[in-house]
Amino acid sequence: MQGLSEHDVLAQVRKAFAAVPEAVSFLAEWPQLGRHRVLEPATLPVCRWLEAMGPGGVIGTIKAAAGQMQWRQTYGAGDFGPDFLQGYGWSEFIGLRGPLSSERIACGILLLAPGLHYPAHAHEAEEIYLPIHGEALWQQGQGDFAPVPVGQAVHHASWVPHAMKVGAEPLAALYLWRGGDLAAKSVILGSQT
């Protein structure tokens, strides 16, 4: 993401989170636009699901910039299996690995394919997810899986286990992280059964 498209994506993402009360303290750490890292674009199999998503709003802006973004995976085939990797990926806008550097927060987008189960995991960073396309069942701690519609934030405190089960449409969710190692791999607590 360079130039105008990077600015557009960051402005749309910040605007989306500005409507989330739990995100106010995260947004106070939002870095100023300025020097940024130049990242080599990279894609993943899950990116094909972007085509199924609508053209407007923040998802439309991200779709337009997707080919310039560096899509990544935290896990390997040994964690959840190769099928999981076909339907999972993320791209960071702000943070230790994003084009806009920050050691205080990380912000990006998570993509999950239809029908994917993202098993229980936990991490030190406090996290807010904001679904922007699709519907999934979300679980916190030992609670039941419950639907979370587009636009409803999900807040995970530090080390709170969480999992997702994606429905018939792909899931795109913005995320904000803060605290701890912003590049740490999550601790895996569940299996993909």
C-alpha angles and dihedrals in degrees: 000000000000137000120347097358092056091050091047093051094048092047092050093046093049090048091052092051093044088074091056113088092203090058098059095093091045091052090054085070094050107132123235117255111257137103113014139183117259106229126194109243114247132177135203134203091257090063090077087075091066088080089065091058126093123265101235139078125008093333090055091052091049092047089053091051098038095101090057094048129094107237116200145177127218096198134060133216089269091062103056104348133264094283090062090054091056090061104036135076145127141198125208122220098178130021143054092325103028130094091252108060123227134155091188104056140013122209130180147115131281121208123197126179123236113282094015119144113209101199126225114291138157138200139184094246118092108236142199121193122195113191111218099174136020131008129265138174111247128200129197122193111323092331125122122270109263133184118257115195127214110283096025112113124224116208122201118189119214113298095001108144115236139174139180137212113197120217130215094304126060116261123233115182130173115222138201122195130185136170130036124029105341091202098047120128113241120252107250112229103165142040130237096254 
